[in-house]
Amino acid sequence: MTALEDDPIVGRFFDTPEKKAKWLVRLKIGYILWIVFMIIGIVTILILSF
């Protein structure tokens, strides 16, 4: 398995620990938002189906 730092395309975003930490925080926030929007969508579909 290769590290993110060694990848020629995305390696520039993860070349320092500070950049890596910043992107991991952004990914966590994005993942949480995705879960929230999925729950809102499922609840909306359930409400509109009745």
PDB file of N, CA, C and O in Angstrom, chain B, residues numbered from 101:
ATOM      1  N   MET B 101       0.826  -1.181   0.000  1.00  0.00           N
ATOM      2  CA  MET B 101       0.000   0.000   0.000  1.00  0.00           C
ATOM      3  C   MET B 101       0.875   1.250   0.000  1.00  0.00           C
ATOM      4  O   MET B 101       1.854   1.327   0.742  1.00  0.00           O
ATOM      5  N   THR B 102       0.531   2.195  -0.805  1.00  0.00           N
ATOM      6  CA  THR B 102       1.291   3.449  -0.847  1.00  0.00           C
ATOM      7  C   THR B 102       0.659   4.479   0.071  1.00  0.00           C
ATOM      8  O   THR B 102      -0.549   4.486   0.309  1.00  0.00           O
ATOM      9  N   ALA B 103       1.505   5.330   0.568  1.00  0.00           N
ATOM     10  CA  ALA B 103       1.019   6.422   1.414  1.00  0.00           C
ATOM     11  C   ALA B 103       0.463   7.529   0.533  1.00  0.00           C
ATOM     12  O   ALA B 103       0.803   7.638  -0.645  1.00  0.00           O
ATOM     13  N   LEU B 104      -0.383   8.334   1.117  1.00  0.00           N
ATOM     14  CA  LEU B 104      -0.958   9.461   0.374  1.00  0.00           C
ATOM     15  C   LEU B 104       0.112  10.439  -0.070  1.00  0.00           C
ATOM     16  O   LEU B 104      -0.010  11.071  -1.119  1.00  0.00           O
ATOM     17  N   GLU B 105       1.157  10.562   0.727  1.00  0.00           N
ATOM     18  CA  GLU B 105       2.226  11.511   0.406  1.00  0.00           C
ATOM     19  C   GLU B 105       2.966  11.117  -0.871  1.00  0.00           C
ATOM     20  O   GLU B 105       3.510  11.982  -1.557  1.00  0.00           O
ATOM     21  N   ASP B 106       2.995   9.829  -1.198  1.00  0.00           N
ATOM     22  CA  ASP B 106       3.732   9.341  -2.365  1.00  0.00           C
ATOM     23  C   ASP B 106       2.934   9.416  -3.659  1.00  0.00           C
ATOM     24  O   ASP B 106       3.493   9.233  -4.740  1.00  0.00           O
ATOM     25  N   ASP B 107       1.653   9.678  -3.562  1.00  0.00           N
ATOM     26  CA  ASP B 107       0.817   9.736  -4.758  1.00  0.00           C
ATOM     27  C   ASP B 107       1.146  11.001  -5.558  1.00  0.00           C
ATOM     28  O   ASP B 107       1.253  12.085  -4.985  1.00  0.00           O
ATOM     29  N   PRO B 108       1.308  10.865  -6.886  1.00  0.00           N
ATOM     30  CA  PRO B 108       1.680  12.049  -7.673  1.00  0.00           C
ATOM     31  C   PRO B 108       0.567  13.087  -7.806  1.00  0.00           C
ATOM     32  O   PRO B 108       0.853  14.265  -8.025  1.00  0.00           O
ATOM     33  N   ILE B 109      -0.678  12.681  -7.682  1.00  0.00           N
ATOM     34  CA  ILE B 109      -1.788  13.614  -7.878  1.00  0.00           C
ATOM     35  C   ILE B 109      -2.216  14.249  -6.557  1.00  0.00           C
ATOM     36  O   ILE B 109      -2.243  15.474  -6.445  1.00  0.00           O
ATOM     37  N   VAL B 110      -2.544  13.446  -5.572  1.00  0.00           N
ATOM     38  CA  VAL B 110      -3.034  13.998  -4.304  1.00  0.00           C
ATOM     39  C   VAL B 110      -1.928  14.188  -3.276  1.00  0.00           C
ATOM     40  O   VAL B 110      -2.192  14.689  -2.183  1.00  0.00           O
ATOM     41  N   GLY B 111      -0.715  13.809  -3.591  1.00  0.00           N
ATOM     42  CA  GLY B 111       0.387  13.929  -2.648  1.00  0.00           C
ATOM     43  C   GLY B 111       0.682  15.349  -2.234  1.00  0.00           C
ATOM     44  O   GLY B 111       1.109  15.593  -1.106  1.00  0.00           O
ATOM     45  N   ARG B 112       0.458  16.298  -3.139  1.00  0.00           N
ATOM     46  CA  ARG B 112       0.743  17.698  -2.793  1.00  0.00           C
ATOM     47  C   ARG B 112      -0.201  18.237  -1.727  1.00  0.00           C
ATOM     48  O   ARG B 112       0.128  19.214  -1.054  1.00  0.00           O
ATOM     49  N   PHE B 113      -1.373  17.615  -1.560  1.00  0.00           N
ATOM     50  CA  PHE B 113      -2.310  18.054  -0.523  1.00  0.00           C
ATOM     51  C   PHE B 113      -1.974  17.457   0.840  1.00  0.00           C
ATOM     52  O   PHE B 113      -2.465  17.939   1.862  1.00  0.00           O
ATOM     53  N   PHE B 114      -1.148  16.419   0.868  1.00  0.00           N
ATOM     54  CA  PHE B 114      -0.844  15.713   2.112  1.00  0.00           C
ATOM     55  C   PHE B 114       0.655  15.673   2.391  1.00  0.00           C
ATOM     56  O   PHE B 114       1.118  14.786   3.108  1.00  0.00           O
ATOM     57  N   ASP B 115       1.435  16.627   1.833  1.00  0.00           N
ATOM     58  CA  ASP B 115       2.882  16.537   1.963  1.00  0.00           C
ATOM     59  C   ASP B 115       3.416  16.991   3.316  1.00  0.00           C
ATOM     60  O   ASP B 115       4.541  16.641   3.673  1.00  0.00           O
ATOM     61  N   THR B 116       2.649  17.753   4.071  1.00  0.00           N
ATOM     62  CA  THR B 116       3.077  18.139   5.420  1.00  0.00           C
ATOM     63  C   THR B 116       2.029  17.664   6.428  1.00  0.00           C
ATOM     64  O   THR B 116       0.861  17.500   6.076  1.00  0.00           O
ATOM     65  N   PRO B 117       2.438  17.445   7.672  1.00  0.00           N
ATOM     66  CA  PRO B 117       1.456  17.014   8.692  1.00  0.00           C
ATOM     67  C   PRO B 117       0.328  18.022   8.904  1.00  0.00           C
ATOM     68  O   PRO B 117      -0.801  17.638   9.207  1.00  0.00           O
ATOM     69  N   GLU B 118       0.633  19.316   8.744  1.00  0.00           N
ATOM     70  CA  GLU B 118      -0.407  20.330   8.928  1.00  0.00           C
ATOM     71  C   GLU B 118      -1.470  20.223   7.839  1.00  0.00           C
ATOM     72  O   GLU B 118      -2.667  20.308   8.115  1.00  0.00           O
ATOM     73  N   LYS B 119      -1.020  20.037   6.599  1.00  0.00           N
ATOM     74  CA  LYS B 119      -1.978  19.893   5.496  1.00  0.00           C
ATOM     75  C   LYS B 119      -2.793  18.614   5.657  1.00  0.00           C
ATOM     76  O   LYS B 119      -3.997  18.594   5.402  1.00  0.00           O
ATOM     77  N   LYS B 120      -2.125  17.556   6.082  1.00  0.00           N
ATOM     78  CA  LYS B 120      -2.817  16.278   6.270  1.00  0.00           C
ATOM     79  C   LYS B 120      -3.898  16.406   7.345  1.00  0.00           C
ATOM     80  O   LYS B 120      -5.015  15.920   7.168  1.00  0.00           O
ATOM     81  N   ALA B 121      -3.563  17.060   8.460  1.00  0.00           N
ATOM     82  CA  ALA B 121      -4.533  17.246   9.544  1.00  0.00           C
ATOM     83  C   ALA B 121      -5.701  18.114   9.087  1.00  0.00           C
ATOM     84  O   ALA B 121      -6.852  17.845   9.431  1.00  0.00           O
ATOM     85  N   LYS B 122      -5.401  19.161   8.306  1.00  0.00           N
ATOM     86  CA  LYS B 122      -6.454  20.053   7.818  1.00  0.00           C
ATOM     87  C   LYS B 122      -7.418  19.306   6.907  1.00  0.00           C
ATOM     88  O   LYS B 122      -8.633  19.474   7.009  1.00  0.00           O
ATOM     89  N   TRP B 123      -6.869  18.474   6.010  1.00  0.00           N
ATOM     90  CA  TRP B 123      -7.736  17.737   5.094  1.00  0.00           C
ATOM     91  C   TRP B 123      -8.522  16.646   5.805  1.00  0.00           C
ATOM     92  O   TRP B 123      -9.657  16.356   5.426  1.00  0.00           O
ATOM     93  N   LEU B 124      -7.935  16.037   6.830  1.00  0.00           N
ATOM     94  CA  LEU B 124      -8.682  15.025   7.573  1.00  0.00           C
ATOM     95  C   LEU B 124      -9.853  15.652   8.316  1.00  0.00           C
ATOM     96  O   LEU B 124     -10.920  15.044   8.409  1.00  0.00           O
ATOM     97  N   VAL B 125      -9.671  16.857   8.846  1.00  0.00           N
ATOM     98  CA  VAL B 125     -10.784  17.555   9.501  1.00  0.00           C
ATOM     99  C   VAL B 125     -11.872  17.868   8.484  1.00  0.00           C
ATOM    100  O   VAL B 125     -13.058  17.682   8.758  1.00  0.00           O
ATOM    101  N   ARG B 126     -11.462  18.351   7.295  1.00  0.00           N
ATOM    102  CA  ARG B 126     -12.451  18.645   6.249  1.00  0.00           C
ATOM    103  C   ARG B 126     -13.204  17.390   5.827  1.00  0.00           C
ATOM    104  O   ARG B 126     -14.414  17.440   5.603  1.00  0.00           O
ATOM    105  N   LEU B 127     -12.502  16.269   5.718  1.00  0.00           N
ATOM    106  CA  LEU B 127     -13.177  15.021   5.336  1.00  0.00           C
ATOM    107  C   LEU B 127     -14.157  14.572   6.406  1.00  0.00           C
ATOM    108  O   LEU B 127     -15.243  14.088   6.087  1.00  0.00           O
ATOM    109  N   LYS B 128     -13.786  14.725   7.676  1.00  0.00           N
ATOM    110  CA  LYS B 128     -14.698  14.350   8.760  1.00  0.00           C
ATOM    111  C   LYS B 128     -15.955  15.214   8.736  1.00  0.00           C
ATOM    112  O   LYS B 128     -17.064  14.703   8.898  1.00  0.00           O
ATOM    113  N   ILE B 129     -15.789  16.521   8.534  1.00  0.00           N
ATOM    114  CA  ILE B 129     -16.945  17.426   8.463  1.00  0.00           C
ATOM    115  C   ILE B 129     -17.827  17.055   7.275  1.00  0.00           C
ATOM    116  O   ILE B 129     -19.052  17.015   7.393  1.00  0.00           O
ATOM    117  N   GLY B 130     -17.206  16.786   6.140  1.00  0.00           N
ATOM    118  CA  GLY B 130     -17.975  16.378   4.963  1.00  0.00           C
ATOM    119  C   GLY B 130     -18.734  15.092   5.191  1.00  0.00           C
ATOM    120  O   GLY B 130     -19.882  14.961   4.766  1.00  0.00           O
ATOM    121  N   TYR B 131     -18.105  14.139   5.861  1.00  0.00           N
ATOM    122  CA  TYR B 131     -18.756  12.855   6.133  1.00  0.00           C
ATOM    123  C   TYR B 131     -19.947  13.045   7.071  1.00  0.00           C
ATOM    124  O   TYR B 131     -21.001  12.442   6.866  1.00  0.00           O
ATOM    125  N   ILE B 132     -19.785  13.874   8.093  1.00  0.00           N
ATOM    126  CA  ILE B 132     -20.888  14.134   9.027  1.00  0.00           C
ATOM    127  C   ILE B 132     -22.037  14.829   8.301  1.00  0.00           C
ATOM    128  O   ILE B 132     -23.199  14.480   8.504  1.00  0.00           O
ATOM    129  N   LEU B 133     -21.715  15.819   7.449  1.00  0.00           N
ATOM    130  CA  LEU B 133     -22.761  16.499   6.683  1.00  0.00           C
ATOM    131  C   LEU B 133     -23.478  15.538   5.747  1.00  0.00           C
ATOM    132  O   LEU B 133     -24.695  15.621   5.580  1.00  0.00           O
ATOM    133  N   TRP B 134     -22.727  14.623   5.135  1.00  0.00           N
ATOM    134  CA  TRP B 134     -23.335  13.634   4.241  1.00  0.00           C
ATOM    135  C   TRP B 134     -24.328  12.759   5.006  1.00  0.00           C
ATOM    136  O   TRP B 134     -25.420  12.480   4.512  1.00  0.00           O
ATOM    137  N   ILE B 135     -23.951  12.330   6.204  1.00  0.00           N
ATOM    138  CA  ILE B 135     -24.856  11.507   7.025  1.00  0.00           C
ATOM    139  C   ILE B 135     -26.108  12.295   7.381  1.00  0.00           C
ATOM    140  O   ILE B 135     -27.216  11.763   7.313  1.00  0.00           O
ATOM    141  N   VAL B 136     -25.940  13.570   7.763  1.00  0.00           N
ATOM    142  CA  VAL B 136     -27.096  14.400   8.131  1.00  0.00           C
ATOM    143  C   VAL B 136     -28.038  14.550   6.937  1.00  0.00           C
ATOM    144  O   VAL B 136     -29.251  14.400   7.084  1.00  0.00           O
ATOM    145  N   PHE B 137     -27.486  14.846   5.750  1.00  0.00           N
ATOM    146  CA  PHE B 137     -28.343  15.006   4.575  1.00  0.00           C
ATOM    147  C   PHE B 137     -29.021  13.688   4.184  1.00  0.00           C
ATOM    148  O   PHE B 137     -30.154  13.701   3.705  1.00  0.00           O
ATOM    149  N   MET B 138     -28.351  12.565   4.380  1.00  0.00           N
ATOM    150  CA  MET B 138     -28.975  11.274   4.097  1.00  0.00           C
ATOM    151  C   MET B 138     -30.162  11.039   5.035  1.00  0.00           C
ATOM    152  O   MET B 138     -31.218  10.580   4.599  1.00  0.00           O
ATOM    153  N   ILE B 139     -29.989  11.350   6.309  1.00  0.00           N
ATOM    154  CA  ILE B 139     -31.077  11.163   7.275  1.00  0.00           C
ATOM    155  C   ILE B 139     -32.234  12.087   6.934  1.00  0.00           C
ATOM    156  O   ILE B 139     -33.390  11.666   6.978  1.00  0.00           O
ATOM    157  N   ILE B 140     -31.946  13.345   6.593  1.00  0.00           N
ATOM    158  CA  ILE B 140     -33.003  14.282   6.220  1.00  0.00           C
ATOM    159  C   ILE B 140     -33.741  13.778   4.975  1.00  0.00           C
ATOM    160  O   ILE B 140     -34.968  13.854   4.904  1.00  0.00           O
ATOM    161  N   GLY B 141     -32.998  13.269   4.008  1.00  0.00           N
ATOM    162  CA  GLY B 141     -33.628  12.753   2.793  1.00  0.00           C
ATOM    163  C   GLY B 141     -34.505  11.545   3.052  1.00  0.00           C
ATOM    164  O   GLY B 141     -35.602  11.445   2.502  1.00  0.00           O
ATOM    165  N   ILE B 142     -34.038  10.630   3.877  1.00  0.00           N
ATOM    166  CA  ILE B 142     -34.829   9.428   4.184  1.00  0.00           C
ATOM    167  C   ILE B 142     -36.093   9.805   4.949  1.00  0.00           C
ATOM    168  O   ILE B 142     -37.170   9.275   4.678  1.00  0.00           O
ATOM    169  N   VAL B 143     -35.959  10.728   5.911  1.00  0.00           N
ATOM    170  CA  VAL B 143     -37.125  11.165   6.672  1.00  0.00           C
ATOM    171  C   VAL B 143     -38.117  11.871   5.755  1.00  0.00           C
ATOM    172  O   VAL B 143     -39.325  11.671   5.882  1.00  0.00           O
ATOM    173  N   THR B 144     -37.620  12.699   4.826  1.00  0.00           N
ATOM    174  CA  THR B 144     -38.503  13.395   3.884  1.00  0.00           C
ATOM    175  C   THR B 144     -39.246  12.394   3.009  1.00  0.00           C
ATOM    176  O   THR B 144     -40.450  12.532   2.789  1.00  0.00           O
ATOM    177  N   ILE B 145     -38.549  11.407   2.520  1.00  0.00           N
ATOM    178  CA  ILE B 145     -39.203  10.388   1.674  1.00  0.00           C
ATOM    179  C   ILE B 145     -40.263   9.635   2.473  1.00  0.00           C
ATOM    180  O   ILE B 145     -41.346   9.356   1.958  1.00  0.00           O
ATOM    181  N   LEU B 146     -39.954   9.301   3.741  1.00  0.00           N
ATOM    182  CA  LEU B 146     -40.929   8.583   4.571  1.00  0.00           C
ATOM    183  C   LEU B 146     -42.153   9.462   4.846  1.00  0.00           C
ATOM    184  O   LEU B 146     -43.282   8.971   4.820  1.00  0.00           O
ATOM    185  N   ILE B 147     -41.941  10.742   5.106  1.00  0.00           N
ATOM    186  CA  ILE B 147     -43.069  11.632   5.387  1.00  0.00           C
ATOM    187  C   ILE B 147     -43.946  11.830   4.151  1.00  0.00           C
ATOM    188  O   ILE B 147     -45.173  11.800   4.243  1.00  0.00           O
ATOM    189  N   LEU B 148     -43.310  12.032   2.992  1.00  0.00           N
ATOM    190  CA  LEU B 148     -44.070  12.275   1.762  1.00  0.00           C
ATOM    191  C   LEU B 148     -44.758  11.008   1.242  1.00  0.00           C
ATOM    192  O   LEU B 148     -45.697  11.106   0.452  1.00  0.00           O
ATOM    193  N   SER B 149     -44.318   9.842   1.660  1.00  0.00           N
ATOM    194  CA  SER B 149     -44.922   8.616   1.142  1.00  0.00           C
ATOM    195  C   SER B 149     -46.240   8.272   1.864  1.00  0.00           C
ATOM    196  O   SER B 149     -46.999   7.423   1.397  1.00  0.00           O
ATOM    197  N   PHE B 150     -46.501   8.926   2.986  1.00  0.00           N
ATOM    198  CA  PHE B 150     -47.751   8.617   3.722  1.00  0.00           C
ATOM    199  C   PHE B 150     -48.850   9.560   3.367  1.00  0.00           C
ATOM    200  O   PHE B 150     -49.958   9.442   3.891  1.00  0.00           O
TER     201      PHE B 150
END
